[in-house]
Amino acid sequence: MNKVILMGRLTRDPDIRYSQGENATAVARYTLAVDRRFARRDGEQTADFITCVAFGRQAEFAEKYLHQGTKIAITGRIQTGSYTNRDGNKVYTTDIVVEEQEFAESKAASASGAGSYTQEPSNSSYSGNTRQAAPAQPAEDDFMNIPDGIDEELPFH
């Protein structure tokens, strides 16, 4: 089994490109700064910088909604590869291929300067359900209030 779950902040806006050919596919690349569980001895928090790649609808979502500093949670799989650079040296790569991505904090929390990362030198889930009952307004604690009468529309009880 090859399954990865990560939560972190984008170090910069996603880089979006489109594949060549008749059926051009969106490809988004971004780096997540994922905090390590323990701080260093001096108390400073450290992070790992993990490269992620999303295709198709996930890439289009990233292009439209993800920006530097956005905190997201992703699930995906590890993919390794290699190529020969201009100098003739073989370079090994490790990427996370994104299968699902979603916001990990409210827009208000994200805008309040929750910190952003810049990469060290080295190197939401899309839901097809478009039906909406009534606009839900966020409460003071940033949780959404579920409108009355929506129980009939939920697929579970």
VMD Tcl script that draws the C-alpha trace (Angstrom):
set ca {
  {0.00 0.00 0.00}
  {1.26 3.46 -0.92}
  {-0.76 6.12 0.96}
  {0.38 9.51 2.24}
  {-1.51 12.03 4.37}
  {0.06 15.45 4.92}
  {-0.96 18.79 6.37}
  {1.08 21.92 5.80}
  {1.30 25.33 4.19}
  {2.17 26.16 0.60}
  {5.58 27.78 0.31}
  {4.51 29.68 -2.83}
  {1.63 29.79 -5.32}
  {1.21 26.58 -7.33}
  {3.00 26.36 -10.68}
  {0.35 25.40 -13.27}
  {1.13 23.99 -16.70}
  {-0.88 22.15 -19.30}
  {0.17 18.98 -21.09}
  {0.60 19.06 -24.86}
  {-1.75 17.41 -27.27}
  {-5.40 17.14 -28.09}
  {-6.60 16.52 -24.53}
  {-4.51 19.02 -22.56}
  {-4.43 18.17 -18.86}
  {-3.68 20.66 -16.10}
  {-0.63 19.83 -13.95}
  {-0.05 21.75 -10.71}
  {3.19 21.59 -8.74}
  {3.60 23.05 -5.27}
  {5.67 22.55 -2.15}
  {4.17 21.98 1.29}
  {6.00 23.01 4.44}
  {5.04 20.32 6.93}
  {5.99 21.02 10.55}
  {8.00 18.31 12.23}
  {6.53 16.86 15.37}
  {9.31 18.08 17.66}
  {11.15 21.39 17.74}
  {14.93 21.67 17.79}
  {16.81 21.96 21.08}
  {16.73 25.76 20.84}
  {12.91 25.60 20.61}
  {12.75 26.59 16.94}
  {10.15 24.74 14.89}
  {11.47 22.87 11.86}
  {9.64 21.73 8.76}
  {10.05 19.35 5.86}
  {9.50 20.75 2.37}
  {7.61 18.20 0.32}
  {6.96 18.54 -3.40}
  {3.46 17.69 -4.56}
  {1.96 17.30 -8.02}
  {-1.75 17.31 -8.89}
  {-3.39 16.47 -12.21}
  {-6.69 17.31 -13.91}
  {-9.44 18.62 -11.65}
  {-7.18 18.61 -8.60}
  {-4.70 20.83 -10.51}
  {-7.48 23.18 -11.60}
  {-8.65 23.42 -7.96}
  {-5.08 24.26 -6.89}
  {-4.79 26.92 -9.57}
  {-8.03 28.59 -8.55}
  {-7.98 28.36 -4.74}
  {-4.49 27.64 -3.37}
  {-1.96 30.37 -2.66}
  {1.25 30.85 -0.71}
  {0.62 30.34 3.01}
  {-2.64 28.40 2.57}
  {-2.89 25.52 5.04}
  {-4.15 22.36 3.36}
  {-4.44 18.65 4.04}
  {-3.73 16.24 1.21}
  {-3.86 12.53 0.59}
  {-1.94 10.89 -2.17}
  {0.88 8.48 -2.97}
  {4.65 8.67 -3.14}
  {6.15 8.49 -6.60}
  {9.88 8.28 -7.25}
  {11.70 8.91 -10.49}
  {14.95 10.05 -12.00}
  {16.32 12.06 -14.89}
  {19.69 13.14 -16.25}
  {20.36 16.85 -15.88}
  {22.25 19.13 -18.30}
  {25.56 18.26 -16.66}
  {24.97 14.55 -17.30}
  {24.33 13.76 -13.62}
  {21.48 11.48 -12.62}
  {18.99 13.25 -10.33}
  {16.52 11.28 -8.21}
  {13.11 12.72 -7.42}
  {10.41 12.00 -4.85}
  {6.98 13.60 -5.25}
  {3.58 13.18 -3.68}
  {0.91 12.63 -6.35}
  {-2.16 14.37 -4.92}
  {-5.39 12.40 -4.94}
  {-7.39 14.65 -2.59}
  {-6.75 18.12 -1.18}
  {-8.79 20.27 1.15}
  {-8.47 23.40 3.23}
  {-7.19 22.81 6.77}
  {-8.28 26.13 8.27}
  {-10.86 28.81 7.74}
  {-10.23 31.66 5.33}
  {-10.31 34.10 8.25}
  {-7.61 32.17 10.13}
  {-5.50 31.99 6.99}
  {-5.80 35.75 6.41}
  {-4.91 36.61 10.01}
  {-1.24 36.04 9.32}
  {-0.94 32.44 10.42}
  {2.57 32.51 9.00}
  {3.96 31.59 5.66}
  {6.97 29.59 4.67}
  {9.59 30.07 2.07}
  {11.38 27.03 0.82}
  {14.87 26.38 2.06}
  {17.47 26.34 -0.68}
  {17.87 22.69 -1.90}
  {15.16 22.03 -3.28}
  {-10.47 20.66 -1.28}
  {-11.45 17.84 -2.31}
  {-13.62 18.52 -5.30}
  {-17.20 17.60 -4.67}
  {-19.50 17.03 -7.58}
  {-22.51 17.85 -5.38}
  {-23.67 21.27 -6.54}
  {-27.02 21.30 -4.74}
  {-27.28 23.97 -2.07}
  {-30.10 24.32 0.45}
  {-29.40 27.76 1.88}
  {-26.27 29.77 2.44}
  {-24.75 28.89 5.79}
  {-23.07 31.71 7.66}
  {-19.98 31.08 9.77}
  {-20.49 31.46 13.51}
  {-18.06 33.37 15.71}
  {-16.03 30.19 16.24}
  {-15.61 29.77 12.43}
  {-17.86 26.70 12.31}
  {-20.76 26.83 9.91}
  {-24.31 26.88 11.23}
  {-26.35 24.21 9.48}
  {-29.65 25.68 8.30}
  {-32.91 24.31 9.69}
  {-34.75 21.81 7.49}
  {-31.65 20.46 5.76}
  {-31.95 17.06 7.52}
  {-34.09 15.69 4.70}
  {-31.32 16.35 2.18}
  {-28.52 14.61 4.07}
  {-27.62 11.13 2.78}
  {-27.40 9.81 6.37}
  {-29.48 10.21 9.54}
}
mol new
graphics top color blue
foreach p $ca { graphics top sphere $p radius 0.5 }
foreach p [lrange $ca 0 end-1] q [lrange $ca 1 end] { graphics top cylinder $p $q radius 0.2 }
display resetview
